[in-house]
Amino acid sequence: MKDQESNHIGKLTDPEKEELMLAYDESFDEANLISHELVKKQHEKWLKK
């Protein structure tokens, strides 16, 4: 699995890698996160069986 991840990252352009790293860094700030309950509510029409 680790080799597959490395291969995919290697295919990204430098700006894409920078954006990915920025998103990763921002994910540690709780102000940038959405609760699981809110996501479920926003997508409930697709989640219902």
Distance bins in CASP14 RR format, pairs under 12 A and 6 or more apart:
PFRMAT RR
TARGET T0000
AUTHOR 0000-0000-0000
RMODE 2
METHOD distances of the structure
MODEL  1
1 7 0 0 0 0 0 1 0 0 0 0 0
1 8 0 0 0 0 0 1 0 0 0 0 0
2 8 0 0 0 0 0 1 0 0 0 0 0
2 9 0 0 0 0 0 1 0 0 0 0 0
3 9 0 0 0 0 0 1 0 0 0 0 0
3 10 0 0 0 0 0 1 0 0 0 0 0
4 10 0 0 0 0 0 1 0 0 0 0 0
4 11 0 0 0 0 0 1 0 0 0 0 0
5 11 0 0 0 0 0 1 0 0 0 0 0
5 12 0 0 0 0 0 1 0 0 0 0 0
5 20 0 0 0 0 0 1 0 0 0 0 0
6 12 0 0 0 0 0 1 0 0 0 0 0
8 16 0 0 0 0 0 1 0 0 0 0 0
8 17 0 0 0 0 0 1 0 0 0 0 0
8 20 0 0 0 0 0 1 0 0 0 0 0
9 16 0 0 0 0 1 0 0 0 0 0 0
9 17 1 0 0 1 0 0 0 0 0 0 0
9 20 1 0 0 1 0 0 0 0 0 0 0
9 21 0 0 0 0 0 1 0 0 0 0 0
9 24 0 0 0 0 0 1 0 0 0 0 0
10 16 0 0 0 0 1 0 0 0 0 0 0
10 17 1 0 0 1 0 0 0 0 0 0 0
10 20 0 0 0 0 0 1 0 0 0 0 0
11 17 0 0 0 0 1 0 0 0 0 0 0
11 20 0 0 0 0 0 1 0 0 0 0 0
12 18 0 0 0 0 1 0 0 0 0 0 0
12 19 0 0 0 0 1 0 0 0 0 0 0
12 20 1 0 0 1 0 0 0 0 0 0 0
12 21 0 0 0 0 0 1 0 0 0 0 0
13 19 0 0 0 0 1 0 0 0 0 0 0
13 20 0 0 0 0 0 1 0 0 0 0 0
14 20 0 0 0 0 0 1 0 0 0 0 0
14 21 0 0 0 0 0 1 0 0 0 0 0
15 21 0 0 0 0 0 1 0 0 0 0 0
15 22 0 0 0 0 0 1 0 0 0 0 0
16 22 0 0 0 0 0 1 0 0 0 0 0
16 23 0 0 0 0 0 1 0 0 0 0 0
17 23 0 0 0 0 0 1 0 0 0 0 0
17 24 0 0 0 0 0 1 0 0 0 0 0
18 24 0 0 0 0 0 1 0 0 0 0 0
18 25 0 0 0 0 0 1 0 0 0 0 0
19 25 0 0 0 0 0 1 0 0 0 0 0
19 26 0 0 0 0 0 1 0 0 0 0 0
20 26 0 0 0 0 0 1 0 0 0 0 0
20 27 0 0 0 0 0 1 0 0 0 0 0
21 27 0 0 0 0 0 1 0 0 0 0 0
21 28 0 0 0 0 0 1 0 0 0 0 0
22 28 0 0 0 0 0 1 0 0 0 0 0
22 29 0 0 0 0 0 1 0 0 0 0 0
22 32 0 0 0 0 0 1 0 0 0 0 0
23 29 0 0 0 0 0 1 0 0 0 0 0
23 32 0 0 0 0 1 0 0 0 0 0 0
23 33 0 0 0 0 0 1 0 0 0 0 0
24 32 0 0 0 0 0 1 0 0 0 0 0
25 32 0 0 0 0 1 0 0 0 0 0 0
26 32 1 0 1 0 0 0 0 0 0 0 0
26 33 0 0 0 0 1 0 0 0 0 0 0
27 33 1 0 0 1 0 0 0 0 0 0 0
27 34 0 0 0 0 0 1 0 0 0 0 0
33 39 0 0 0 0 0 1 0 0 0 0 0
34 40 0 0 0 0 0 1 0 0 0 0 0
34 41 0 0 0 0 0 1 0 0 0 0 0
34 42 0 0 0 0 1 0 0 0 0 0 0
34 43 0 0 0 0 0 1 0 0 0 0 0
35 41 0 0 0 0 1 0 0 0 0 0 0
35 42 0 0 0 0 0 1 0 0 0 0 0
36 42 0 0 0 0 0 1 0 0 0 0 0
36 43 0 0 0 0 0 1 0 0 0 0 0
36 47 0 0 0 0 0 1 0 0 0 0 0
37 43 0 0 0 0 0 1 0 0 0 0 0
37 44 0 0 0 0 0 1 0 0 0 0 0
38 44 0 0 0 0 0 1 0 0 0 0 0
39 46 0 0 0 0 0 1 0 0 0 0 0
39 47 0 0 0 0 1 0 0 0 0 0 0
40 46 0 0 0 0 0 1 0 0 0 0 0
40 47 1 0 0 1 0 0 0 0 0 0 0
40 48 0 0 0 0 0 1 0 0 0 0 0
41 47 0 0 0 0 1 0 0 0 0 0 0
41 48 0 0 0 0 0 1 0 0 0 0 0
END
